[in-house]
């Protein structure tokens, strides 16, 4: 399956929705986000650590059934769970905009 990255202006207008199927505590490798980083535009890889240090890092803990909604381009990461445990989520990346032709969204 071919996969492309849409223009950043389109990604900047998107939202990501995460529905937690399992609880995620600090030991279960929660999603880590750098608050406000989505307002900085595309961040080159060599600058990620500096931007994360400037913005700070927030661990997104969750209970089963919790829903997180965040700006798609926010800097985010997670580590491996210790000990390995379930951390299933249903993730939907939402865009109200169409892709520039001839590209098309694939999904629901």
Biopython code that builds the backbone (N, CA, C, O; Angstrom):
import numpy as np
from Bio.PDB.StructureBuilder import StructureBuilder

atoms = [
    (1, "UNK", "N", (0.839, -1.165, 0.000)),
    (1, "UNK", "CA", (0.000, 0.000, 0.000)),
    (1, "UNK", "C", (0.890, 1.236, 0.000)),
    (1, "UNK", "O", (1.802, 1.356, 0.819)),
    (2, "UNK", "N", (0.626, 2.130, -0.900)),
    (2, "UNK", "CA", (1.369, 3.382, -0.937)),
    (2, "UNK", "C", (0.905, 4.277, 0.196)),
    (2, "UNK", "O", (-0.268, 4.281, 0.569)),
    (3, "UNK", "N", (1.842, 5.031, 0.734)),
    (3, "UNK", "CA", (1.536, 5.914, 1.849)),
    (3, "UNK", "C", (2.302, 7.210, 1.645)),
    (3, "UNK", "O", (3.496, 7.188, 1.347)),
    (4, "UNK", "N", (1.627, 8.331, 1.803)),
    (4, "UNK", "CA", (2.288, 9.631, 1.667)),
    (4, "UNK", "C", (1.923, 10.498, 2.865)),
    (4, "UNK", "O", (0.927, 10.247, 3.543)),
    (5, "UNK", "N", (2.730, 11.512, 3.116)),
    (5, "UNK", "CA", (2.442, 12.474, 4.179)),
    (5, "UNK", "C", (1.793, 13.688, 3.535)),
    (5, "UNK", "O", (2.347, 14.265, 2.599)),
    (6, "UNK", "N", (0.618, 14.082, 4.029)),
    (6, "UNK", "CA", (-0.028, 15.264, 3.447)),
    (6, "UNK", "C", (0.759, 16.531, 3.749)),
    (6, "UNK", "O", (1.642, 16.521, 4.606)),
    (7, "UNK", "N", (0.451, 17.614, 3.062)),
    (7, "UNK", "CA", (1.118, 18.889, 3.356)),
    (7, "UNK", "C", (0.957, 19.247, 4.830)),
    (7, "UNK", "O", (-0.077, 18.955, 5.430)),
    (8, "UNK", "N", (1.985, 19.883, 5.422)),
    (8, "UNK", "CA", (1.944, 20.160, 6.851)),
    (8, "UNK", "C", (0.783, 21.076, 7.234)),
    (8, "UNK", "O", (0.247, 20.950, 8.335)),
    (9, "UNK", "N", (0.387, 21.983, 6.365)),
    (9, "UNK", "CA", (-0.753, 22.854, 6.673)),
    (9, "UNK", "C", (-2.001, 22.021, 6.942)),
    (9, "UNK", "O", (-2.807, 22.372, 7.802)),
    (10, "UNK", "N", (-2.162, 20.935, 6.222)),
    (10, "UNK", "CA", (-3.304, 20.055, 6.438)),
    (10, "UNK", "C", (-3.144, 19.283, 7.753)),
    (10, "UNK", "O", (-4.107, 19.156, 8.510)),
    (11, "UNK", "N", (-1.948, 18.770, 8.031)),
    (11, "UNK", "CA", (-1.698, 18.055, 9.290)),
    (11, "UNK", "C", (-1.939, 19.000, 10.470)),
    (11, "UNK", "O", (-2.475, 18.583, 11.496)),
    (12, "UNK", "N", (-1.551, 20.253, 10.330)),
    (12, "UNK", "CA", (-1.721, 21.229, 11.394)),
    (12, "UNK", "C", (-3.168, 21.495, 11.756)),
    (12, "UNK", "O", (-3.452, 21.967, 12.857)),
    (13, "UNK", "N", (-4.084, 21.203, 10.854)),
    (13, "UNK", "CA", (-5.512, 21.400, 11.112)),
    (13, "UNK", "C", (-6.193, 20.116, 11.593)),
    (13, "UNK", "O", (-7.394, 20.116, 11.862)),
    (14, "UNK", "N", (-5.434, 19.030, 11.700)),
    (14, "UNK", "CA", (-6.013, 17.734, 12.077)),
    (14, "UNK", "C", (-6.030, 17.537, 13.596)),
    (14, "UNK", "O", (-5.312, 18.205, 14.340)),
    (15, "UNK", "N", (-6.865, 16.606, 14.021)),
    (15, "UNK", "CA", (-6.918, 16.185, 15.419)),
    (15, "UNK", "C", (-6.800, 14.670, 15.474)),
    (15, "UNK", "O", (-7.263, 13.965, 14.577)),
    (16, "UNK", "N", (-6.183, 14.187, 16.525)),
    (16, "UNK", "CA", (-6.066, 12.748, 16.759)),
    (16, "UNK", "C", (-6.910, 12.411, 17.977)),
    (16, "UNK", "O", (-6.856, 13.093, 19.000)),
    (17, "UNK", "N", (-7.681, 11.357, 17.850)),
    (17, "UNK", "CA", (-8.551, 10.890, 18.923)),
    (17, "UNK", "C", (-8.063, 9.507, 19.340)),
    (17, "UNK", "O", (-7.917, 8.618, 18.502)),
    (18, "UNK", "N", (-7.812, 9.327, 20.638)),
    (18, "UNK", "CA", (-7.364, 8.029, 21.178)),
    (18, "UNK", "C", (-8.383, 7.559, 22.210)),
    (18, "UNK", "O", (-8.641, 8.246, 23.198)),
    (19, "UNK", "N", (-8.951, 6.397, 21.975)),
    (19, "UNK", "CA", (-9.874, 5.780, 22.917)),
    (19, "UNK", "C", (-9.113, 4.635, 23.578)),
    (19, "UNK", "O", (-8.684, 3.699, 22.903)),
    (20, "UNK", "N", (-8.947, 4.707, 24.884)),
    (20, "UNK", "CA", (-8.140, 3.721, 25.605)),
    (20, "UNK", "C", (-8.949, 2.479, 25.930)),
    (20, "UNK", "O", (-9.972, 2.551, 26.611)),
    (21, "UNK", "N", (-8.484, 1.345, 25.440)),
    (21, "UNK", "CA", (-9.124, 0.059, 25.718)),
    (21, "UNK", "C", (-8.538, -0.592, 26.966)),
    (21, "UNK", "O", (-9.155, -1.481, 27.552)),
    (22, "UNK", "N", (-7.368, -0.159, 27.366)),
    (22, "UNK", "CA", (-6.698, -0.658, 28.565)),
    (22, "UNK", "C", (-6.237, 0.546, 29.388)),
    (22, "UNK", "O", (-5.992, 1.617, 28.832)),
    (23, "UNK", "N", (-6.117, 0.377, 30.711)),
    (23, "UNK", "CA", (-5.560, 1.469, 31.513)),
    (23, "UNK", "C", (-4.081, 1.663, 31.187)),
    (23, "UNK", "O", (-3.379, 0.712, 30.841)),
    (24, "UNK", "N", (-3.628, 2.888, 31.300)),
    (24, "UNK", "CA", (-2.220, 3.217, 31.057)),
    (24, "UNK", "C", (-1.724, 4.042, 32.239)),
    (24, "UNK", "O", (-2.094, 5.204, 32.406)),
    (25, "UNK", "N", (-0.875, 3.412, 33.059)),
    (25, "UNK", "CA", (-0.271, 4.134, 34.181)),
    (25, "UNK", "C", (1.168, 4.480, 33.817)),
    (25, "UNK", "O", (1.605, 4.212, 32.698)),
    (26, "UNK", "N", (1.893, 5.060, 34.732)),
    (26, "UNK", "CA", (3.257, 5.509, 34.448)),
    (26, "UNK", "C", (4.184, 4.365, 34.058)),
    (26, "UNK", "O", (5.150, 4.587, 33.329)),
    (27, "UNK", "N", (3.912, 3.129, 34.531)),
    (27, "UNK", "CA", (4.760, 1.988, 34.205)),
    (27, "UNK", "C", (4.369, 1.319, 32.893)),
    (27, "UNK", "O", (5.087, 0.451, 32.396)),
    (28, "UNK", "N", (3.233, 1.722, 32.334)),
    (28, "UNK", "CA", (2.737, 1.086, 31.112)),
    (28, "UNK", "C", (2.970, 1.956, 29.881)),
    (28, "UNK", "O", (2.165, 1.964, 28.950)),
    (29, "UNK", "N", (4.066, 2.676, 29.890)),
    (29, "UNK", "CA", (4.517, 3.466, 28.739)),
    (29, "UNK", "C", (3.433, 4.394, 28.188)),
    (29, "UNK", "O", (2.976, 4.212, 27.059)),
    (30, "UNK", "N", (3.024, 5.382, 28.978)),
    (30, "UNK", "CA", (1.996, 6.302, 28.485)),
    (30, "UNK", "C", (2.505, 7.148, 27.327)),
    (30, "UNK", "O", (3.709, 7.289, 27.110)),
    (31, "UNK", "N", (1.557, 7.701, 26.597)),
    (31, "UNK", "CA", (1.883, 8.663, 25.560)),
    (31, "UNK", "C", (2.520, 9.873, 26.233)),
    (31, "UNK", "O", (2.000, 10.376, 27.229)),
    (32, "UNK", "N", (3.631, 10.336, 25.700)),
    (32, "UNK", "CA", (4.315, 11.532, 26.195)),
    (32, "UNK", "C", (4.148, 12.628, 25.153)),
    (32, "UNK", "O", (4.410, 12.405, 23.971)),
    (33, "UNK", "N", (3.716, 13.803, 25.580)),
    (33, "UNK", "CA", (3.536, 14.908, 24.639)),
    (33, "UNK", "C", (4.303, 16.135, 25.129)),
    (33, "UNK", "O", (4.530, 16.303, 26.327)),
    (34, "UNK", "N", (4.692, 16.974, 24.197)),
    (34, "UNK", "CA", (5.342, 18.252, 24.498)),
    (34, "UNK", "C", (4.298, 19.348, 24.282)),
    (34, "UNK", "O", (4.092, 19.789, 23.152)),
    (35, "UNK", "N", (3.627, 19.799, 25.374)),
    (35, "UNK", "CA", (2.542, 20.770, 25.229)),
    (35, "UNK", "C", (2.966, 22.022, 24.462)),
    (35, "UNK", "O", (4.021, 22.603, 24.718)),
    (36, "UNK", "N", (2.124, 22.418, 23.524)),
    (36, "UNK", "CA", (2.379, 23.620, 22.731)),
    (36, "UNK", "C", (3.245, 23.393, 21.506)),
    (36, "UNK", "O", (3.337, 24.273, 20.650)),
    (37, "UNK", "N", (3.877, 22.240, 21.403)),
    (37, "UNK", "CA", (4.786, 22.001, 20.267)),
    (37, "UNK", "C", (4.049, 21.995, 18.935)),
    (37, "UNK", "O", (4.659, 22.242, 17.895)),
    (38, "UNK", "N", (2.758, 21.719, 18.948)),
    (38, "UNK", "CA", (1.994, 21.702, 17.689)),
    (38, "UNK", "C", (1.879, 23.096, 17.076)),
    (38, "UNK", "O", (1.538, 23.222, 15.900)),
    (39, "UNK", "N", (2.155, 24.129, 17.841)),
    (39, "UNK", "CA", (2.072, 25.505, 17.334)),
    (39, "UNK", "C", (3.364, 25.961, 16.654)),
    (39, "UNK", "O", (3.430, 27.072, 16.129)),
    (40, "UNK", "N", (4.375, 25.121, 16.662)),
    (40, "UNK", "CA", (5.702, 25.515, 16.159)),
    (40, "UNK", "C", (5.948, 25.111, 14.715)),
    (40, "UNK", "O", (7.025, 25.380, 14.184)),
    (41, "UNK", "N", (4.988, 24.478, 14.069)),
    (41, "UNK", "CA", (5.186, 24.020, 12.696)),
    (41, "UNK", "C", (5.977, 22.729, 12.665)),
    (41, "UNK", "O", (6.168, 22.071, 13.687)),
    (42, "UNK", "N", (6.432, 22.381, 11.476)),
    (42, "UNK", "CA", (7.219, 21.155, 11.324)),
    (42, "UNK", "C", (8.550, 21.330, 12.046)),
    (42, "UNK", "O", (9.261, 22.312, 11.832)),
    (43, "UNK", "N", (8.874, 20.373, 12.896)),
    (43, "UNK", "CA", (10.099, 20.458, 13.689)),
    (43, "UNK", "C", (11.114, 19.478, 13.120)),
    (43, "UNK", "O", (10.862, 18.273, 13.103)),
    (44, "UNK", "N", (12.251, 19.968, 12.657)),
    (44, "UNK", "CA", (13.281, 19.066, 12.126)),
    (44, "UNK", "C", (13.745, 18.092, 13.217)),
    (44, "UNK", "O", (13.829, 18.460, 14.388)),
    (45, "UNK", "N", (14.037, 16.877, 12.832)),
    (45, "UNK", "CA", (14.427, 15.841, 13.798)),
    (45, "UNK", "C", (15.558, 16.270, 14.728)),
    (45, "UNK", "O", (15.481, 15.997, 15.926)),
    (46, "UNK", "N", (16.611, 16.932, 14.229)),
    (46, "UNK", "CA", (17.691, 17.322, 15.154)),
    (46, "UNK", "C", (17.250, 18.309, 16.242)),
    (46, "UNK", "O", (17.957, 18.471, 17.237)),
    (47, "UNK", "N", (16.101, 18.970, 16.074)),
    (47, "UNK", "CA", (15.627, 19.960, 17.044)),
    (47, "UNK", "C", (14.609, 19.399, 18.034)),
    (47, "UNK", "O", (14.176, 20.115, 18.936)),
    (48, "UNK", "N", (14.221, 18.139, 17.886)),
    (48, "UNK", "CA", (13.154, 17.570, 18.707)),
    (48, "UNK", "C", (13.489, 17.624, 20.198)),
    (48, "UNK", "O", (12.658, 18.055, 20.997)),
    (49, "UNK", "N", (14.674, 17.201, 20.579)),
    (49, "UNK", "CA", (15.034, 17.198, 21.999)),
    (49, "UNK", "C", (15.013, 18.604, 22.588)),
    (49, "UNK", "O", (14.553, 18.799, 23.713)),
    (50, "UNK", "N", (15.507, 19.580, 21.838)),
    (50, "UNK", "CA", (15.530, 20.968, 22.314)),
    (50, "UNK", "C", (14.109, 21.491, 22.491)),
    (50, "UNK", "O", (13.803, 22.132, 23.496)),
    (51, "UNK", "N", (13.245, 21.220, 21.523)),
    (51, "UNK", "CA", (11.857, 21.674, 21.605)),
    (51, "UNK", "C", (11.145, 20.990, 22.764)),
    (51, "UNK", "O", (10.401, 21.642, 23.498)),
    (52, "UNK", "N", (11.357, 19.692, 22.942)),
    (52, "UNK", "CA", (10.726, 18.977, 24.057)),
    (52, "UNK", "C", (11.197, 19.538, 25.396)),
    (52, "UNK", "O", (10.401, 19.667, 26.326)),
    (53, "UNK", "N", (12.478, 19.872, 25.501)),
    (53, "UNK", "CA", (12.997, 20.444, 26.742)),
    (53, "UNK", "C", (12.377, 21.820, 27.005)),
    (53, "UNK", "O", (12.068, 22.154, 28.149)),
    (54, "UNK", "N", (12.198, 22.608, 25.957)),
    (54, "UNK", "CA", (11.615, 23.945, 26.101)),
    (54, "UNK", "C", (10.120, 23.877, 26.436)),
    (54, "UNK", "O", (9.632, 24.663, 27.248)),
    (55, "UNK", "N", (9.399, 22.948, 25.818)),
    (55, "UNK", "CA", (7.949, 22.834, 26.032)),
    (55, "UNK", "C", (7.609, 22.031, 27.288)),
    (55, "UNK", "O", (6.530, 22.186, 27.860)),
    (56, "UNK", "N", (8.533, 21.179, 27.705)),
    (56, "UNK", "CA", (8.234, 20.242, 28.786)),
    (56, "UNK", "C", (7.594, 18.987, 28.210)),
    (56, "UNK", "O", (7.226, 18.947, 27.036)),
    (57, "UNK", "N", (7.467, 17.978, 29.039)),
    (57, "UNK", "CA", (6.881, 16.716, 28.595)),
    (57, "UNK", "C", (5.801, 16.319, 29.592)),
    (57, "UNK", "O", (6.019, 16.352, 30.804)),
    (58, "UNK", "N", (4.653, 15.951, 29.083)),
    (58, "UNK", "CA", (3.509, 15.544, 29.895)),
    (58, "UNK", "C", (3.191, 14.088, 29.599)),
    (58, "UNK", "O", (3.057, 13.709, 28.436)),
    (59, "UNK", "N", (3.068, 13.267, 30.638)),
    (59, "UNK", "CA", (2.668, 11.864, 30.482)),
    (59, "UNK", "C", (1.148, 11.795, 30.510)),
    (59, "UNK", "O", (0.515, 12.286, 31.445)),
    (60, "UNK", "N", (0.563, 11.185, 29.483)),
    (60, "UNK", "CA", (-0.892, 11.095, 29.356)),
    (60, "UNK", "C", (-1.375, 9.768, 29.938)),
    (60, "UNK", "O", (-1.498, 8.776, 29.220)),
    (61, "UNK", "N", (-1.645, 9.759, 31.235)),
    (61, "UNK", "CA", (-2.147, 8.568, 31.903)),
    (61, "UNK", "C", (-3.629, 8.413, 31.585)),
    (61, "UNK", "O", (-4.323, 9.397, 31.331)),
    (62, "UNK", "N", (-4.110, 7.172, 31.599)),
    (62, "UNK", "CA", (-5.501, 6.956, 31.212)),
    (62, "UNK", "C", (-6.074, 5.728, 31.896)),
    (62, "UNK", "O", (-5.357, 4.783, 32.226)),
    (63, "UNK", "N", (-7.374, 5.765, 32.097)),
    (63, "UNK", "CA", (-8.136, 4.600, 32.536)),
    (63, "UNK", "C", (-8.818, 4.003, 31.310)),
    (63, "UNK", "O", (-8.968, 4.674, 30.289)),
    (64, "UNK", "N", (-9.227, 2.748, 31.412)),
    (64, "UNK", "CA", (-9.970, 2.128, 30.315)),
    (64, "UNK", "C", (-11.201, 2.989, 30.027)),
    (64, "UNK", "O", (-11.942, 3.355, 30.940)),
    (65, "UNK", "N", (-11.409, 3.307, 28.751)),
    (65, "UNK", "CA", (-12.544, 4.129, 28.345)),
    (65, "UNK", "C", (-12.242, 5.605, 28.248)),
    (65, "UNK", "O", (-13.046, 6.356, 27.695)),
    (66, "UNK", "N", (-11.099, 6.054, 28.770)),
    (66, "UNK", "CA", (-10.737, 7.462, 28.631)),
    (66, "UNK", "C", (-10.502, 7.807, 27.163)),
    (66, "UNK", "O", (-10.075, 6.969, 26.368)),
    (67, "UNK", "N", (-10.787, 9.040, 26.834)),
    (67, "UNK", "CA", (-10.596, 9.511, 25.456)),
    (67, "UNK", "C", (-9.687, 10.735, 25.497)),
    (67, "UNK", "O", (-9.937, 11.687, 26.237)),
    (68, "UNK", "N", (-8.640, 10.694, 24.697)),
    (68, "UNK", "CA", (-7.722, 11.822, 24.549)),
    (68, "UNK", "C", (-7.929, 12.398, 23.152)),
    (68, "UNK", "O", (-8.036, 11.651, 22.179)),
    (69, "UNK", "N", (-7.983, 13.705, 23.053)),
    (69, "UNK", "CA", (-8.036, 14.390, 21.768)),
    (69, "UNK", "C", (-6.899, 15.402, 21.782)),
    (69, "UNK", "O", (-6.777, 16.203, 22.709)),
    (70, "UNK", "N", (-6.069, 15.358, 20.744)),
    (70, "UNK", "CA", (-4.947, 16.295, 20.695)),
    (70, "UNK", "C", (-4.653, 16.687, 19.257)),
    (70, "UNK", "O", (-5.067, 16.012, 18.314)),
    (71, "UNK", "N", (-3.931, 17.789, 19.107)),
    (71, "UNK", "CA", (-3.524, 18.264, 17.785)),
    (71, "UNK", "C", (-2.550, 17.247, 17.190)),
    (71, "UNK", "O", (-1.552, 16.899, 17.821)),
    (72, "UNK", "N", (-2.833, 16.780, 16.002)),
    (72, "UNK", "CA", (-2.037, 15.724, 15.369)),
    (72, "UNK", "C", (-0.546, 16.029, 15.319)),
    (72, "UNK", "O", (0.248, 15.122, 15.569)),
    (73, "UNK", "N", (-0.108, 17.271, 15.005)),
    (73, "UNK", "CA", (1.337, 17.482, 14.882)),
    (73, "UNK", "C", (2.085, 17.665, 16.206)),
    (73, "UNK", "O", (3.280, 17.963, 16.181)),
    (74, "UNK", "N", (1.434, 17.501, 17.353)),
    (74, "UNK", "CA", (2.135, 17.673, 18.620)),
    (74, "UNK", "C", (3.273, 16.651, 18.710)),
    (74, "UNK", "O", (3.112, 15.501, 18.301)),
    (75, "UNK", "N", (4.413, 17.070, 19.243)),
    (75, "UNK", "CA", (5.512, 16.116, 19.455)),
    (75, "UNK", "C", (5.036, 15.081, 20.459)),
    (75, "UNK", "O", (4.543, 15.423, 21.533)),
    (76, "UNK", "N", (5.188, 13.814, 20.101)),
    (76, "UNK", "CA", (4.738, 12.753, 20.990)),
    (76, "UNK", "C", (5.617, 11.520, 20.825)),
    (76, "UNK", "O", (6.248, 11.313, 19.789)),
    (77, "UNK", "N", (5.639, 10.709, 21.881)),
    (77, "UNK", "CA", (6.434, 9.480, 21.885)),
    (77, "UNK", "C", (5.931, 8.599, 23.017)),
    (77, "UNK", "O", (5.101, 9.019, 23.823)),
    (78, "UNK", "N", (6.435, 7.393, 23.068)),
    (78, "UNK", "CA", (6.218, 6.524, 24.224)),
    (78, "UNK", "C", (7.351, 5.514, 24.251)),
    (78, "UNK", "O", (8.005, 5.254, 23.240)),
    (79, "UNK", "N", (7.565, 4.956, 25.423)),
    (79, "UNK", "CA", (8.616, 3.949, 25.596)),
    (79, "UNK", "C", (7.970, 2.563, 25.628)),
    (79, "UNK", "O", (6.757, 2.429, 25.469)),
    (80, "UNK", "N", (8.783, 1.554, 25.832)),
    (80, "UNK", "CA", (8.259, 0.203, 26.009)),
    (80, "UNK", "C", (7.716, 0.073, 27.426)),
    (80, "UNK", "O", (8.273, 0.641, 28.366)),
    (81, "UNK", "N", (6.628, -0.675, 27.575)),
    (81, "UNK", "CA", (6.052, -0.900, 28.900)),
    (81, "UNK", "C", (6.964, -1.814, 29.716)),
    (81, "UNK", "O", (7.621, -2.701, 29.171)),
    (82, "UNK", "N", (6.995, -1.585, 31.035)),
    (82, "UNK", "CA", (7.812, -2.421, 31.927)),
    (82, "UNK", "C", (6.967, -2.904, 33.082)),
    (82, "UNK", "O", (6.514, -2.044, 33.837)),
    (83, "UNK", "N", (6.704, -4.159, 33.309)),
    (83, "UNK", "CA", (6.928, -5.239, 32.356)),
    (83, "UNK", "C", (5.951, -5.102, 31.199)),
    (83, "UNK", "O", (4.956, -4.388, 31.323)),
    (84, "UNK", "N", (6.204, -5.757, 30.097)),
    (84, "UNK", "CA", (5.289, -5.619, 28.962)),
    (84, "UNK", "C", (3.848, -5.891, 29.387)),
    (84, "UNK", "O", (3.547, -6.927, 29.979)),
    (85, "UNK", "N", (2.974, -4.956, 29.078)),
    (85, "UNK", "CA", (1.564, -5.057, 29.421)),
    (85, "UNK", "C", (0.741, -4.491, 28.267)),
    (85, "UNK", "O", (1.268, -3.801, 27.395)),
    (86, "UNK", "N", (-0.532, -4.788, 28.274)),
    (86, "UNK", "CA", (-1.413, -4.272, 27.225)),
    (86, "UNK", "C", (-1.598, -2.768, 27.398)),
    (86, "UNK", "O", (-1.710, -2.259, 28.513)),
    (87, "UNK", "N", (-1.626, -2.084, 26.283)),
    (87, "UNK", "CA", (-1.962, -0.655, 26.259)),
    (87, "UNK", "C", (-2.655, -0.361, 24.937)),
    (87, "UNK", "O", (-2.250, 0.517, 24.176)),
    (88, "UNK", "N", (-3.694, -1.110, 24.697)),
    (88, "UNK", "CA", (-4.416, -0.993, 23.431)),
    (88, "UNK", "C", (-5.213, 0.309, 23.379)),
    (88, "UNK", "O", (-5.835, 0.722, 24.358)),
    (89, "UNK", "N", (-5.173, 0.941, 22.208)),
    (89, "UNK", "CA", (-5.970, 2.136, 21.960)),
    (89, "UNK", "C", (-6.566, 2.042, 20.568)),
    (89, "UNK", "O", (-6.001, 1.412, 19.674)),
    (90, "UNK", "N", (-7.696, 2.666, 20.402)),
    (90, "UNK", "CA", (-8.261, 2.880, 19.079)),
    (90, "UNK", "C", (-7.910, 4.314, 18.737)),
    (90, "UNK", "O", (-8.329, 5.238, 19.435)),
    (91, "UNK", "N", (-7.150, 4.510, 17.677)),
    (91, "UNK", "CA", (-6.690, 5.856, 17.311)),
    (91, "UNK", "C", (-7.279, 6.245, 15.975)),
    (91, "UNK", "O", (-7.230, 5.483, 15.009)),
    (92, "UNK", "N", (-7.841, 7.447, 15.932)),
    (92, "UNK", "CA", (-8.412, 7.991, 14.704)),
    (92, "UNK", "C", (-7.761, 9.338, 14.447)),
    (92, "UNK", "O", (-7.781, 10.219, 15.307)),
    (93, "UNK", "N", (-7.187, 9.495, 13.269)),
    (93, "UNK", "CA", (-6.650, 10.790, 12.850)),
    (93, "UNK", "C", (-7.732, 11.434, 11.994)),
    (93, "UNK", "O", (-8.115, 10.894, 10.956)),
    (94, "UNK", "N", (-8.225, 12.596, 12.436)),
    (94, "UNK", "CA", (-9.383, 13.222, 11.806)),
    (94, "UNK", "C", (-8.984, 14.489, 11.066)),
    (94, "UNK", "O", (-8.259, 15.337, 11.586)),
    (95, "UNK", "N", (-9.473, 14.590, 9.847)),
    (95, "UNK", "CA", (-9.288, 15.797, 9.053)),
    (95, "UNK", "C", (-10.613, 16.159, 8.400)),
    (95, "UNK", "O", (-11.281, 15.302, 7.821)),
    (96, "UNK", "N", (-10.990, 17.416, 8.493)),
    (96, "UNK", "CA", (-12.191, 17.896, 7.824)),
    (96, "UNK", "C", (-11.862, 18.376, 6.410)),
    (96, "UNK", "O", (-12.757, 18.765, 5.659)),
    (97, "UNK", "N", (-10.576, 18.347, 6.051)),
    (97, "UNK", "CA", (-10.149, 18.846, 4.748)),
    (97, "UNK", "C", (-9.855, 17.688, 3.802)),
    (97, "UNK", "O", (-9.443, 16.608, 4.224)),
    (98, "UNK", "N", (-10.072, 17.932, 2.544)),
    (98, "UNK", "CA", (-9.715, 16.957, 1.513)),
    (98, "UNK", "C", (-8.225, 17.090, 1.206)),
    (98, "UNK", "O", (-7.626, 18.148, 1.401)),
    (99, "UNK", "N", (-7.648, 16.007, 0.729)),
    (99, "UNK", "CA", (-6.259, 16.050, 0.271)),
    (99, "UNK", "C", (-6.199, 16.691, -1.106)),
    (99, "UNK", "O", (-7.171, 16.625, -1.857)),
    (100, "UNK", "N", (-5.069, 17.312, -1.453)),
    (100, "UNK", "CA", (-4.949, 17.858, -2.808)),
    (100, "UNK", "C", (-4.946, 16.713, -3.828)),
    (100, "UNK", "O", (-4.338, 15.666, -3.605)),
    (101, "UNK", "N", (-5.630, 16.931, -4.938)),
    (101, "UNK", "CA", (-5.697, 15.917, -6.000)),
    (101, "UNK", "C", (-4.296, 15.629, -6.512)),
    (101, "UNK", "O", (-3.487, 16.553, -6.593)),
    (102, "UNK", "N", (-3.980, 14.416, -6.853)),
    (102, "UNK", "CA", (-4.840, 13.248, -6.972)),
    (102, "UNK", "C", (-4.869, 12.389, -5.702)),
    (102, "UNK", "O", (-5.330, 11.249, -5.752)),
    (103, "UNK", "N", (-4.389, 12.906, -4.569)),
    (103, "UNK", "CA", (-4.355, 12.119, -3.337)),
    (103, "UNK", "C", (-5.751, 11.955, -2.767)),
    (103, "UNK", "O", (-6.612, 12.813, -2.961)),
    (104, "UNK", "N", (-5.975, 10.845, -2.057)),
    (104, "UNK", "CA", (-7.258, 10.573, -1.414)),
    (104, "UNK", "C", (-7.010, 9.989, -0.043)),
    (104, "UNK", "O", (-6.034, 9.267, 0.164)),
    (105, "UNK", "N", (-7.906, 10.303, 0.912)),
    (105, "UNK", "CA", (-7.846, 9.655, 2.214)),
    (105, "UNK", "C", (-8.315, 8.213, 2.060)),
    (105, "UNK", "O", (-9.236, 7.936, 1.293)),
    (106, "UNK", "N", (-7.698, 7.317, 2.771)),
    (106, "UNK", "CA", (-8.124, 5.922, 2.810)),
    (106, "UNK", "C", (-8.620, 5.665, 4.215)),
    (106, "UNK", "O", (-7.883, 5.885, 5.176)),
    (107, "UNK", "N", (-9.816, 5.217, 4.355)),
    (107, "UNK", "CA", (-10.347, 4.949, 5.687)),
    (107, "UNK", "C", (-11.831, 5.153, 5.744)),
    (107, "UNK", "O", (-12.523, 5.166, 4.725)),
    (108, "UNK", "N", (-12.308, 5.312, 6.961)),
    (108, "UNK", "CA", (-13.757, 5.437, 7.174)),
    (108, "UNK", "C", (-14.212, 6.852, 7.014)),
    (108, "UNK", "O", (-15.401, 7.138, 7.158)),
]
sb = StructureBuilder()
sb.init_structure("model")
sb.init_model(0)
sb.init_chain("A")
sb.init_seg("    ")
for serial, (resi, resn, name, xyz) in enumerate(atoms, 1):
    if name == "N":
        sb.init_residue(resn, " ", resi, " ")
    sb.init_atom(name, np.array(xyz, "f"), 0.0, 1.0, " ", f" {name:<3s}", serial, name[0])
structure = sb.get_structure()
